[in-house]
Amino acid sequence: VNWDESGCMDGPSSSSKMAATGMAEDSALDTDVRDNDTLSRNSQVCLTPRLASAIVADLPSCWLGEYMASSSKERRFLTCIAVHRSMAVFAWAAEQGFAAFLEAGAMKYSLQRSKFLPEVISAMTSTFERRLDRKKVVIHIVGDVVGEPLSRFFSKEEHSDELFHRASVHLEAALRKVGFEQFNRERLGVFEEPPGQGSRLQPRFTAVALDLRTGRLVMQNYKPVEEAEKKVGEAAWTALQKEYRREKDVAYRRQAHGGPMTQSMDQWWGLWDVIRHLKTRSSGFWFAIFFGLLWVICVVYSFLTHDPAAHGVRHYGKKAA
């Protein structure tokens, strides 16, 4: 801050300048979000360096086979990386958001029990608790799983219409039963490749993020990958690739074991969430180690808190000698 000879402040303060700079950055980011959301509905689109950096700042992402909820007070973006491998669902209302990166094995696991992804439906209803408020929630379904693992559970004799072999149909039906009404299906086929072009063999990198301030979706699905990297910027691209490698290692282990969807490891877990995660994502060895340690803790706690005197009063009606 500069002062003139009379002791008055000369020009805007540094704090004012910083506030103005922050507002300008937010405004520019809002513009990037709006432009990306508009373009990604109909064509391939690439994240701007500013938008990619903002998404990286809010990592870790929601991994394959996980779901998570958050609000704009905690972060700006909820992100799923490499969504083209399966499909994702995002829900938003009043700066509160929910994301789930659906995994084919979890769909199969739930269909075998005649209820489609009940853990995801329950988590979403808990995020938007009031049934009346669920009518205002906008749900975006990104990508789709067609055919397996659904076809074997809905034979041609039972459902001749192949519409029933699409995961998005069963997901929407389950959500409508609990009061959700607004569905955006514009991005169901966003990852489908043109037939006969061999494009499936080309490397690709995709990311989808929900802006918790506005409810808009932003996307990275531009090809070829080499050009996308240049557009995004080296620093943000490297961070996104690193997150993808971390997620992919866990996803492969999960696919090998199957089981239900689980809450994101980025959020606080209760004991039941930990047990479910160990059962579905880790080998039996680590599952046994966890419960072995839990048993040891219980034994040690019981020994340290054991009171013989209290034991005597409780069982014999008089204090032990």
C-alpha positions in Angstrom: 0.0 0.0 0.0 1.3 3.5 -0.9 0.7 6.6 1.2 0.9 10.2 0.1 2.4 13.1 2.2 -0.9 13.8 4.0 -1.2 10.2 5.2 -3.9 9.2 2.8 -3.8 5.9 0.9 -2.6 6.4 -2.6 -4.5 4.0 -5.1 -6.2 0.7 -4.4 -4.9 -1.5 -1.6 -3.2 -4.8 -2.3 -6.1 -6.7 -0.8 -8.5 -4.9 -3.2 -6.3 -5.9 -6.1 -6.2 -9.5 -4.9 -10.0 -9.6 -4.6 -10.4 -8.1 -8.1 -8.0 -10.7 -9.5 -9.8 -13.5 -7.8 -13.1 -12.3 -9.1 -11.7 -12.1 -12.6 -10.3 -15.7 -12.3 -13.7 -17.0 -11.1 -15.5 -15.2 -13.9 -13.1 -16.7 -16.5 -13.5 -20.1 -15.0 -17.3 -19.8 -15.1 -17.0 -18.9 -18.8 -14.8 -22.0 -19.4 -17.4 -24.2 -17.6 -20.3 -22.8 -19.6 -18.5 -23.2 -22.9 -17.4 -26.7 -22.2 -20.8 -27.8 -21.0 -22.4 -26.4 -24.2 -19.9 -28.0 -26.6 -19.6 -31.4 -24.9 -23.3 -32.2 -25.6 -22.7 -32.6 -29.3 -19.0 -32.9 -30.0 -15.5 -33.7 -28.7 -14.2 -31.2 -26.3 -11.0 -30.4 -24.4 -10.5 -28.9 -21.0 -8.8 -25.5 -20.9 -5.6 -25.2 -18.8 -7.5 -23.1 -16.3 -10.4 -25.6 -16.0 -8.0 -28.6 -15.8 -6.0 -26.9 -13.0 -9.2 -26.3 -11.1 -10.3 -29.9 -11.4 -6.8 -31.1 -10.3 -7.1 -28.9 -7.2 -10.1 -30.9 -6.2 -8.7 -34.4 -6.7 -8.9 -37.2 -5.7 -11.6 -38.3 -8.0 -14.5 -40.7 -7.6 -13.0 -44.1 -8.7 -14.6 -46.9 -10.7 -17.0 -48.8 -8.4 -17.3 -45.9 -5.9 -19.8 -43.1 -5.1 -19.3 -39.9 -3.2 -21.2 -36.7 -2.2 -20.0 -33.2 -1.7 -21.0 -29.6 -1.6 -19.6 -26.4 -3.1 -18.4 -25.5 0.4 -16.0 -28.4 0.3 -14.8 -28.3 -3.4 -15.7 -26.9 -6.8 -15.7 -30.1 -8.9 -16.7 -33.8 -8.4 -14.7 -35.8 -11.0 -14.7 -39.2 -12.6 -11.7 -40.2 -14.8 -11.8 -42.5 -17.8 -15.6 -42.8 -17.8 -15.5 -44.3 -21.3 -14.7 -47.7 -19.6 -18.2 -47.8 -18.2 -20.7 -45.1 -17.2 -21.3 -42.5 -14.5 -24.2 -40.7 -12.9 -24.1 -37.2 -11.4 -26.8 -35.5 -9.4 -27.0 -31.8 -8.4 -29.3 -29.4 -6.6 -28.6 -26.2 -4.6 -24.8 -26.6 -4.7 -25.0 -30.1 -3.3 -23.7 -32.9 -5.6 -23.4 -36.7 -5.9 -21.3 -38.8 -8.3 -21.1 -42.5 -8.9 -18.8 -44.3 -11.3 -20.7 -47.4 -12.1 -18.9 -50.7 -12.6 -20.2 -53.7 -14.6 -19.4 -56.2 -11.9 -21.4 -54.3 -9.3 -24.4 -54.2 -11.7 -24.1 -58.0 -12.2 -23.8 -58.4 -8.4 -27.0 -56.4 -7.8 -29.0 -58.0 -10.6 -28.2 -61.4 -9.1 -30.1 -60.2 -6.1 -33.0 -58.7 -8.1 -32.4 -55.1 -7.1 -30.4 -52.7 -9.3 -27.5 -51.0 -7.4 -29.3 -50.5 -4.1 -26.2 -49.0 -2.4 -26.1 -46.2 -5.0 -29.8 -45.5 -4.7 -29.6 -45.4 -0.9 -26.6 -43.1 -0.9 -28.2 -40.7 -3.4 -31.5 -40.6 -1.3 -29.4 -39.9 1.8 -27.7 -37.0 0.0 -31.0 -35.5 -1.0 -33.0 -36.5 2.1 -36.4 -34.8 1.5 -38.5 -36.5 -1.1 -40.0 -33.2 -2.1 -36.6 -31.8 -2.8 -35.7 -34.7 -5.0 -38.0 -33.4 -7.7 -35.6 -30.5 -8.1 -32.5 -32.6 -8.4 -31.0 -32.8 -11.9 -29.5 -36.2 -12.7 -27.0 -36.5 -15.6 -26.3 -40.0 -16.9 -23.0 -40.1 -18.8 -22.3 -43.1 -21.0 -24.1 -46.4 -20.9 -23.5 -50.1 -20.5 -25.3 -52.0 -23.2 -25.6 -55.8 -23.5 -23.5 -57.7 -20.9 -23.9 -58.0 -17.9 -27.6 -57.2 -18.5 -28.5 -59.5 -21.4 -28.2 -62.7 -19.5 -30.6 -61.4 -16.8 -33.2 -60.2 -19.4 -33.6 -62.9 -22.0 -35.5 -62.3 -25.3 -38.4 -64.4 -24.0 -38.7 -62.1 -21.0 -38.0 -58.8 -22.6 -37.8 -58.9 -26.4 -37.2 -55.1 -26.4 -33.4 -54.6 -26.3 -34.0 -51.3 -24.4 -34.0 -53.5 -21.3 -30.4 -54.4 -22.0 -29.3 -50.9 -21.3 -28.1 -50.1 -17.8 -29.3 -46.5 -18.0 -32.9 -47.7 -18.2 -32.7 -49.7 -15.0 -30.8 -46.9 -13.2 -33.5 -44.3 -14.1 -36.3 -46.7 -13.2 -34.7 -47.3 -9.7 -34.2 -43.6 -9.1 -37.8 -42.7 -10.2 -39.1 -45.1 -7.6 -37.5 -43.0 -4.8 -38.7 -39.6 -6.1 -36.2 -38.3 -8.6 -37.8 -36.9 -11.7 -35.4 -34.7 -13.8 -33.0 -36.8 -16.0 -30.5 -35.4 -18.5 -29.8 -38.1 -21.2 -27.9 -36.0 -23.6 -24.6 -37.7 -22.9 -25.7 -41.3 -23.0 -23.8 -42.0 -26.2 -21.0 -39.5 -25.7 -18.3 -42.2 -25.7 -19.7 -44.4 -28.6 -17.3 -44.7 -31.5 -18.2 -44.4 -35.1 -18.4 -48.0 -36.6 -15.9 -49.3 -39.1 -13.2 -46.8 -38.3 -11.0 -48.8 -36.0 -11.0 -45.9 -33.5 -11.5 -48.2 -30.5 -7.8 -49.2 -30.9 -6.7 -45.6 -30.5 -5.5 -44.5 -27.0 -7.9 -42.2 -25.3 -8.3 -40.3 -22.1 -11.6 -39.0 -20.8 -12.8 -37.1 -17.7 -16.2 -35.8 -16.6 -16.6 -33.3 -13.7 -19.7 -31.8 -12.1 -19.4 -28.1 -11.2 -21.0 -27.9 -7.7 -21.6 -24.2 -8.0 -23.7 -24.3 -11.2 -24.7 -27.9 -11.7 -23.0 -28.0 -15.2 -21.0 -30.9 -16.5 -17.5 -30.4 -18.1 -15.8 -33.0 -20.1 -12.5 -34.1 -21.6 -12.9 -36.5 -24.5 -10.8 -34.9 -27.2 -8.7 -37.1 -29.6 -6.0 -37.7 -30.5 -4.5 -37.8 -27.0 -1.2 -36.1 -28.1 -3.1 -33.0 -29.2 -5.3 -33.1 -26.1 -2.2 -33.0 -23.9 -1.0 -29.9 -25.5 -4.3 -28.1 -25.1 -4.7 -29.1 -21.4 -1.2 -28.2 -20.4 1.6 -30.4 -19.1 1.2 -29.8 -15.4 -2.5 -30.5 -15.2 -2.3 -33.4 -17.7 0.4 -35.1 -15.7 -1.7 -34.8 -12.5 -4.8 -36.2 -14.2 -2.8 -39.1 -15.6 -1.3 -39.9 -12.2 -4.8 -40.0 -10.7 -5.9 -42.3 -13.5 -3.1 -44.8 -12.8 -3.9 -44.9 -9.1 -7.5 -45.5 -9.8 -6.9 -48.1 -12.5 -4.8 -50.3 -10.2 -7.6 -50.4 -7.6 -10.3 -50.9 -10.3 -8.6 -54.0 -11.7 -8.5 -55.6 -8.3 -12.1 -54.7 -7.7 -13.2 -56.2 -11.0 -11.5 -59.5 -10.1 -13.4 -59.8 -6.8 -16.8 -58.3 -7.8 -19.3 -57.1 -5.1 -21.4 -54.0 -4.5 -20.4 -50.3 -5.1 -18.7 -48.7 -2.1 -18.3 -45.2 -0.7 -15.3 -43.3 -1.9 -12.1 -43.7 0.1 -11.8 -39.9 0.0 -14.6 -39.6 2.5 -15.0 -40.7 6.1 -16.0 -44.3 6.5 -17.9 -46.1 9.2 -16.9 -49.6 10.3 -19.4 -51.2 7.9 -18.0 -49.3 5.0 -14.5 -50.5 5.8 -15.7 -54.1 6.1 -17.5 -53.9 2.8 -14.5 -52.4 1.1 -12.2 -55.1 2.4 -14.6 -57.8 1.3 -15.0 -56.5 -2.2 -11.6 -55.0 -3.1 -8.9 -56.9 -1.2 -7.8 -60.4 -1.0 -8.9 -62.8 1.8 -5.5 -62.4 3.4 -6.0 -58.6 4.1 -9.6 -59.3 5.2 -8.3 -61.8 7.7 -5.6 -59.4 8.9 -8.1 -56.7 9.5 -10.4 -58.9 11.7 -7.4 -60.4 13.4 -6.2 -56.9 14.5 -9.8 -56.1 15.5 -9.9 -59.2 17.7 -6.6 -58.3 19.4 -7.8 -54.8 20.1 -10.9 -56.1 21.7 -9.0 -58.6 23.9 -6.5 -55.9 25.1 -9.3 -53.5 25.8 -11.2 -56.1 27.8 -8.1 -56.9 29.8 -7.3 -53.3 30.6 -10.8 -52.4 31.6 -11.6 -55.5 33.7 -12.5 -54.7 37.3 -12.5 -57.8 39.6 -14.3 -55.8 42.3 -17.0 -54.8 40.0 -17.2 -58.3 38.8 -17.7 -59.6 42.3 -20.5 -57.1 43.1 -22.3 -57.8 39.8 -22.3 -61.6 40.1 -22.3 -62.3 43.9 -24.1 -59.3 45.4 -21.1 -58.4 47.6 -17.7 -56.8 47.0 -14.9 -59.2 46.3 -12.2 -59.5 49.0 
